[in-house]
Amino acid sequence: MRYRRPVVLFGDLERARDLPPEVATAKTVDEAVAFVQRHLARSAAAAERGGGFGPAPE
């Protein structure tokens, strides 16, 4: 989160209760793969526009 990168918790979702709401969860491999695909597509689109995730603001 500090480096503004997408994060997904896969597996034991009970661990997610103490995490920030920005952390996505995935109950299945398919959900985790879909998360990664969505964020790769967003990253590619941002790169085409000259943007991206970039470093965390100071």
Backbone atoms as SQL, in Angstrom:
CREATE TABLE atoms (id INTEGER PRIMARY KEY, chain TEXT, resi INTEGER, resn TEXT, atom TEXT, x REAL, y REAL, z REAL);
INSERT INTO atoms VALUES
  (1, 'A', 1, 'MET', 'N', 0.823, -1.177, 0.000),
  (2, 'A', 1, 'MET', 'CA', 0.000, 0.000, 0.000),
  (3, 'A', 1, 'MET', 'C', 0.879, 1.258, 0.000),
  (4, 'A', 2, 'ARG', 'N', 1.964, 1.199, 0.717),
  (5, 'A', 2, 'ARG', 'CA', 2.848, 2.359, 0.809),
  (6, 'A', 2, 'ARG', 'C', 3.363, 2.782, -0.554),
  (7, 'A', 3, 'TYR', 'N', 3.573, 1.815, -1.434),
  (8, 'A', 3, 'TYR', 'CA', 4.123, 2.107, -2.752),
  (9, 'A', 3, 'TYR', 'C', 3.041, 2.201, -3.822),
  (10, 'A', 4, 'ARG', 'N', 1.794, 2.318, -3.374),
  (11, 'A', 4, 'ARG', 'CA', 0.645, 2.486, -4.266),
  (12, 'A', 4, 'ARG', 'C', 0.563, 1.378, -5.310),
  (13, 'A', 5, 'ARG', 'N', 0.757, 0.172, -4.868),
  (14, 'A', 5, 'ARG', 'CA', 0.618, -1.001, -5.730),
  (15, 'A', 5, 'ARG', 'C', -0.634, -1.753, -5.316),
  (16, 'A', 6, 'PRO', 'N', -1.344, -2.325, -6.279),
  (17, 'A', 6, 'PRO', 'CA', -2.529, -3.116, -5.929),
  (18, 'A', 6, 'PRO', 'C', -2.136, -4.353, -5.129),
  (19, 'A', 7, 'VAL', 'N', -2.939, -4.664, -4.126),
  (20, 'A', 7, 'VAL', 'CA', -2.679, -5.807, -3.263),
  (21, 'A', 7, 'VAL', 'C', -3.941, -6.635, -3.155),
  (22, 'A', 8, 'VAL', 'N', -3.783, -7.956, -3.268),
  (23, 'A', 8, 'VAL', 'CA', -4.914, -8.859, -3.079),
  (24, 'A', 8, 'VAL', 'C', -4.493, -9.942, -2.093),
  (25, 'A', 9, 'LEU', 'N', -5.350, -10.191, -1.116),
  (26, 'A', 9, 'LEU', 'CA', -5.117, -11.268, -0.154),
  (27, 'A', 9, 'LEU', 'C', -5.849, -12.491, -0.664),
  (28, 'A', 10, 'PHE', 'N', -5.116, -13.562, -0.830),
  (29, 'A', 10, 'PHE', 'CA', -5.685, -14.808, -1.338),
  (30, 'A', 10, 'PHE', 'C', -5.568, -15.868, -0.261),
  (31, 'A', 11, 'GLY', 'N', -6.649, -16.593, -0.059),
  (32, 'A', 11, 'GLY', 'CA', -6.592, -17.698, 0.893),
  (33, 'A', 11, 'GLY', 'C', -7.419, -17.422, 2.124),
  (34, 'A', 12, 'ASP', 'N', -6.777, -17.469, 3.278),
  (35, 'A', 12, 'ASP', 'CA', -7.457, -17.316, 4.562),
  (36, 'A', 12, 'ASP', 'C', -7.927, -15.878, 4.741),
  (37, 'A', 13, 'LEU', 'N', -9.172, -15.612, 4.376),
  (38, 'A', 13, 'LEU', 'CA', -9.686, -14.247, 4.394),
  (39, 'A', 13, 'LEU', 'C', -9.938, -13.733, 5.805),
  (40, 'A', 14, 'GLU', 'N', -9.871, -14.605, 6.785),
  (41, 'A', 14, 'GLU', 'CA', -10.009, -14.161, 8.172),
  (42, 'A', 14, 'GLU', 'C', -8.905, -13.161, 8.516),
  (43, 'A', 15, 'ARG', 'N', -7.759, -13.284, 7.874),
  (44, 'A', 15, 'ARG', 'CA', -6.638, -12.362, 8.109),
  (45, 'A', 15, 'ARG', 'C', -6.938, -10.961, 7.596),
  (46, 'A', 16, 'ALA', 'N', -7.911, -10.820, 6.704),
  (47, 'A', 16, 'ALA', 'CA', -8.195, -9.530, 6.076),
  (48, 'A', 16, 'ALA', 'C', -8.902, -8.562, 7.001),
  (49, 'A', 17, 'ARG', 'N', -9.474, -9.037, 8.078),
  (50, 'A', 17, 'ARG', 'CA', -10.282, -8.148, 8.915),
  (51, 'A', 17, 'ARG', 'C', -9.489, -6.994, 9.510),
  (52, 'A', 18, 'ASP', 'N', -8.176, -7.134, 9.681),
  (53, 'A', 18, 'ASP', 'CA', -7.354, -6.069, 10.251),
  (54, 'A', 18, 'ASP', 'C', -6.628, -5.245, 9.191),
  (55, 'A', 19, 'LEU', 'N', -6.859, -5.561, 7.938),
  (56, 'A', 19, 'LEU', 'CA', -6.188, -4.846, 6.851),
  (57, 'A', 19, 'LEU', 'C', -7.032, -3.658, 6.393),
  (58, 'A', 20, 'PRO', 'N', -6.390, -2.675, 5.755),
  (59, 'A', 20, 'PRO', 'CA', -7.155, -1.545, 5.228),
  (60, 'A', 20, 'PRO', 'C', -8.159, -2.021, 4.173),
  (61, 'A', 21, 'PRO', 'N', -9.247, -1.299, 4.000),
  (62, 'A', 21, 'PRO', 'CA', -10.262, -1.714, 3.026),
  (63, 'A', 21, 'PRO', 'C', -9.756, -1.696, 1.583),
  (64, 'A', 22, 'GLU', 'N', -8.634, -1.018, 1.327),
  (65, 'A', 22, 'GLU', 'CA', -8.072, -0.979, -0.024),
  (66, 'A', 22, 'GLU', 'C', -7.487, -2.318, -0.453),
  (67, 'A', 23, 'VAL', 'N', -7.234, -3.203, 0.511),
  (68, 'A', 23, 'VAL', 'CA', -6.682, -4.519, 0.196),
  (69, 'A', 23, 'VAL', 'C', -7.835, -5.418, -0.259),
  (70, 'A', 24, 'ALA', 'N', -7.773, -5.818, -1.515),
  (71, 'A', 24, 'ALA', 'CA', -8.799, -6.692, -2.068),
  (72, 'A', 24, 'ALA', 'C', -8.606, -8.112, -1.541),
  (73, 'A', 25, 'THR', 'N', -9.674, -8.891, -1.578),
  (74, 'A', 25, 'THR', 'CA', -9.580, -10.286, -1.167),
  (75, 'A', 25, 'THR', 'C', -10.066, -11.182, -2.291),
  (76, 'A', 26, 'ALA', 'N', -9.548, -12.383, -2.324),
  (77, 'A', 26, 'ALA', 'CA', -9.941, -13.370, -3.328),
  (78, 'A', 26, 'ALA', 'C', -10.105, -14.711, -2.639),
  (79, 'A', 27, 'LYS', 'N', -11.286, -15.290, -2.797),
  (80, 'A', 27, 'LYS', 'CA', -11.555, -16.601, -2.199),
  (81, 'A', 27, 'LYS', 'C', -11.068, -17.736, -3.084),
  (82, 'A', 28, 'THR', 'N', -10.958, -17.477, -4.386),
  (83, 'A', 28, 'THR', 'CA', -10.567, -18.528, -5.329),
  (84, 'A', 28, 'THR', 'C', -9.401, -18.059, -6.194),
  (85, 'A', 29, 'VAL', 'N', -8.759, -19.004, -6.826),
  (86, 'A', 29, 'VAL', 'CA', -7.674, -18.671, -7.758),
  (87, 'A', 29, 'VAL', 'C', -8.228, -17.819, -8.895),
  (88, 'A', 30, 'ASP', 'N', -9.419, -18.154, -9.386),
  (89, 'A', 30, 'ASP', 'CA', -10.010, -17.382, -10.475),
  (90, 'A', 30, 'ASP', 'C', -10.220, -15.919, -10.086),
  (91, 'A', 31, 'GLU', 'N', -10.647, -15.662, -8.851),
  (92, 'A', 31, 'GLU', 'CA', -10.813, -14.288, -8.386),
  (93, 'A', 31, 'GLU', 'C', -9.469, -13.568, -8.319),
  (94, 'A', 32, 'ALA', 'N', -8.444, -14.249, -7.852),
  (95, 'A', 32, 'ALA', 'CA', -7.112, -13.643, -7.772),
  (96, 'A', 32, 'ALA', 'C', -6.575, -13.335, -9.166),
  (97, 'A', 33, 'VAL', 'N', -6.761, -14.260, -10.094),
  (98, 'A', 33, 'VAL', 'CA', -6.304, -14.053, -11.474),
  (99, 'A', 33, 'VAL', 'C', -7.048, -12.874, -12.102),
  (100, 'A', 34, 'ALA', 'N', -8.355, -12.791, -11.881),
  (101, 'A', 34, 'ALA', 'CA', -9.143, -11.682, -12.424),
  (102, 'A', 34, 'ALA', 'C', -8.648, -10.346, -11.862),
  (103, 'A', 35, 'PHE', 'N', -8.316, -10.307, -10.574),
  (104, 'A', 35, 'PHE', 'CA', -7.775, -9.103, -9.958),
  (105, 'A', 35, 'PHE', 'C', -6.478, -8.684, -10.656),
  (106, 'A', 36, 'VAL', 'N', -5.584, -9.623, -10.829),
  (107, 'A', 36, 'VAL', 'CA', -4.299, -9.327, -11.473),
  (108, 'A', 36, 'VAL', 'C', -4.516, -8.854, -12.912),
  (109, 'A', 37, 'GLN', 'N', -5.386, -9.519, -13.644),
  (110, 'A', 37, 'GLN', 'CA', -5.651, -9.119, -15.025),
  (111, 'A', 37, 'GLN', 'C', -6.219, -7.705, -15.098),
  (112, 'A', 38, 'ARG', 'N', -7.161, -7.372, -14.209),
  (113, 'A', 38, 'ARG', 'CA', -7.736, -6.012, -14.199),
  (114, 'A', 38, 'ARG', 'C', -6.654, -4.969, -13.960),
  (115, 'A', 39, 'HIS', 'N', -5.793, -5.232, -13.001),
  (116, 'A', 39, 'HIS', 'CA', -4.772, -4.238, -12.666),
  (117, 'A', 39, 'HIS', 'C', -3.664, -4.167, -13.708),
  (118, 'A', 40, 'LEU', 'N', -3.361, -5.266, -14.350),
  (119, 'A', 40, 'LEU', 'CA', -2.393, -5.210, -15.452),
  (120, 'A', 40, 'LEU', 'C', -2.963, -4.394, -16.612),
  (121, 'A', 41, 'ALA', 'N', -4.241, -4.569, -16.898),
  (122, 'A', 41, 'ALA', 'CA', -4.884, -3.805, -17.972),
  (123, 'A', 41, 'ALA', 'C', -4.886, -2.313, -17.637),
  (124, 'A', 42, 'ARG', 'N', -5.198, -1.972, -16.385),
  (125, 'A', 42, 'ARG', 'CA', -5.189, -0.563, -15.968),
  (126, 'A', 42, 'ARG', 'C', -3.788, 0.018, -16.059),
  (127, 'A', 43, 'SER', 'N', -2.799, -0.765, -15.647),
  (128, 'A', 43, 'SER', 'CA', -1.418, -0.306, -15.690),
  (129, 'A', 43, 'SER', 'C', -0.968, -0.075, -17.131),
  (130, 'A', 44, 'ALA', 'N', -1.337, -0.974, -18.028),
  (131, 'A', 44, 'ALA', 'CA', -0.980, -0.831, -19.443),
  (132, 'A', 44, 'ALA', 'C', -1.644, 0.411, -20.032),
  (133, 'A', 45, 'ALA', 'N', -2.915, 0.631, -19.697),
  (134, 'A', 45, 'ALA', 'CA', -3.628, 1.804, -20.200),
  (135, 'A', 45, 'ALA', 'C', -2.991, 3.082, -19.665),
  (136, 'A', 46, 'ALA', 'N', -2.615, 3.080, -18.393),
  (137, 'A', 46, 'ALA', 'CA', -1.973, 4.255, -17.797),
  (138, 'A', 46, 'ALA', 'C', -0.617, 4.506, -18.442),
  (139, 'A', 47, 'ALA', 'N', 0.119, 3.455, -18.738),
  (140, 'A', 47, 'ALA', 'CA', 1.430, 3.602, -19.375),
  (141, 'A', 47, 'ALA', 'C', 1.280, 4.207, -20.765),
  (142, 'A', 48, 'GLU', 'N', 0.228, 3.816, -21.466),
  (143, 'A', 48, 'GLU', 'CA', -0.017, 4.384, -22.802),
  (144, 'A', 48, 'GLU', 'C', -0.323, 5.877, -22.709),
  (145, 'A', 49, 'ARG', 'N', -0.931, 6.291, -21.616),
  (146, 'A', 49, 'ARG', 'CA', -1.254, 7.709, -21.417),
  (147, 'A', 49, 'ARG', 'C', -0.086, 8.462, -20.784),
  (148, 'A', 50, 'GLY', 'N', 0.977, 7.740, -20.475),
  (149, 'A', 50, 'GLY', 'CA', 2.148, 8.379, -19.872),
  (150, 'A', 50, 'GLY', 'C', 2.095, 8.426, -18.357),
  (151, 'A', 51, 'GLY', 'N', 1.166, 7.677, -17.777),
  (152, 'A', 51, 'GLY', 'CA', 1.031, 7.650, -16.320),
  (153, 'A', 51, 'GLY', 'C', 1.489, 6.326, -15.758),
  (154, 'A', 52, 'GLY', 'N', 0.895, 5.927, -14.689),
  (155, 'A', 52, 'GLY', 'CA', 1.234, 4.666, -14.036),
  (156, 'A', 52, 'GLY', 'C', 0.986, 4.795, -12.556),
  (157, 'A', 53, 'PHE', 'N', 1.374, 3.797, -11.830),
  (158, 'A', 53, 'PHE', 'CA', 1.156, 3.826, -10.390),
  (159, 'A', 53, 'PHE', 'C', 2.139, 4.801, -9.736),
  (160, 'A', 54, 'GLY', 'N', 3.376, 4.775, -10.141),
  (161, 'A', 54, 'GLY', 'CA', 4.371, 5.701, -9.623),
  (162, 'A', 54, 'GLY', 'C', 4.666, 5.520, -8.156),
  (163, 'A', 55, 'PRO', 'N', 5.647, 6.242, -7.665),
  (164, 'A', 55, 'PRO', 'CA', 6.019, 6.126, -6.253),
  (165, 'A', 55, 'PRO', 'C', 4.973, 6.797, -5.363),
  (166, 'A', 56, 'ALA', 'N', 4.980, 6.414, -4.112),
  (167, 'A', 56, 'ALA', 'CA', 4.061, 7.017, -3.143),
  (168, 'A', 56, 'ALA', 'C', 4.438, 8.472, -2.928),
  (169, 'A', 57, 'PRO', 'N', 3.444, 9.329, -2.768),
  (170, 'A', 57, 'PRO', 'CA', 3.752, 10.733, -2.513),
  (171, 'A', 57, 'PRO', 'C', 4.446, 10.906, -1.163),
  (172, 'A', 58, 'GLU', 'N', 5.284, 11.890, -1.056),
  (173, 'A', 58, 'GLU', 'CA', 6.012, 12.161, 0.197),
  (174, 'A', 58, 'GLU', 'C', 5.091, 12.844, 1.185);
